[in-house]
Amino acid sequence: MSGLPGIRDLSLAELERNVALFGMPKYRAKQIAHWVHGKGVNNFSEMTNLPEEARNKLLGSYEVTLPIVLEKKISRDGDTAKYLLGLTDGQAVESVLMKYRHGYSACLSTQAGCRMGCRMCASGIGGLVRNLAPGEIIGQIWSMQHDSGQRIGSIVLMGSGEPLDNYDAVVKFIELVSAPWGLNIGQRHITLSTCGIVPRIKDLMLLGLSITLAVSLHAPNNELRDKLLPVNKKYPLELLLPACRNYAEKTGRRVSFEYALLSGINDEVEHAKELAGILRGIHCHINLIPANPVTGRAFNRAGKESTQSFRSLLEKAGYPVTVRRELGLDIDAACGQLKRRVLVP
């Protein structure tokens, strides 16, 4: 670990200010941004249109390395690849590359570990170690693109970590990854998943981004949600749902409510009726998730019959509903199964 700041954390405006401090002309910033964000280089020597003196100045001031592919698992159907990516401090996070008919999508981690403690998720086992920097989140994309040879066209921030618990870095990541001089992934192709940190949902709303907000709901009442998602004790449904309603109204973007169906816990007809009631008036979409097995978590997924009954009741109530396609279950790359790994003490 060099201890140097990551150059991939810098926007074009920041690069312009910094190259001026180095005595470089302003246009060098766009050249650097092209290499760092548009090409995903991991060595300053690859920046061939910069003079050697400029490259040496950068080399002594910034880190440009990408996460290292430590392990890769490919699902039996070949549509999903789970990567274990090593960071410069010895931590490692898991990221997933998924193939769809419309192209490739990436599930990215925003933290090493997580402090939210959601009961059906592997990410919080062991707690939070640290936040990822914007460049480390972008680096996951570049590492997978370089390894696979595929261009990633959409992103879901649903790997390990709570994105809104790393708010500033995640907002900057969205700015960087959607920039025309970078990967240029449109914000409408970015989904941010949160367990419901209400003040940050309000902050995000004011930015006027075009991303999709996905809220991990998983229960239709406070009593049950308190047990499944400890964050609900601080931000109960009485606070969360109005924030979601306001977000949809302010941004014009419907909110996606994630609901993992757990057998005998939240998958009964009464739960579906209650869910339909509490979401009334919110411009939303409901995404039902077949709960996935997680070592150390004692939950079973709902059966196909109860899943279909749950979906039908919600659809009759007027909601658009999908059941999430299962990808990567055989390699522990499905929803709720990603986690951080420790490489050094």
Buried (B, 14 or more C-beta within 10 A) or exposed (E): EEEBBBBBBBBBEBBBEBBEEEEBEEEBBBBBBBBBBBEBBBEBEEBEEBEEEBBEBBBEBBBBBBBBBEEBBBBEEEBBBBBBBBBBBEBBBBBBBBBEEEEBBBBBBBBBBBBBBBBBBBBBBBEBBBBBBBBBBBBBBBBBBBBBEBEBBBBBBBBBBBBBBBBEBBBBBBBBBBBEBBBEBEBEBBBBBBBBBBEBBBBBBEEEBBBBBBBBBBBBBBEBBBBBBBBBEEBBBEBBBEBBBBBBEEBEBBBBBBBBBBBEBBBBEEBBBBBBEBBEEBBBBBBBBBBBBBEEBEBEBBEEEBBEBBBEBBEEBEBEBEBBEBBBBBBBBBBBBBBBBEEEE
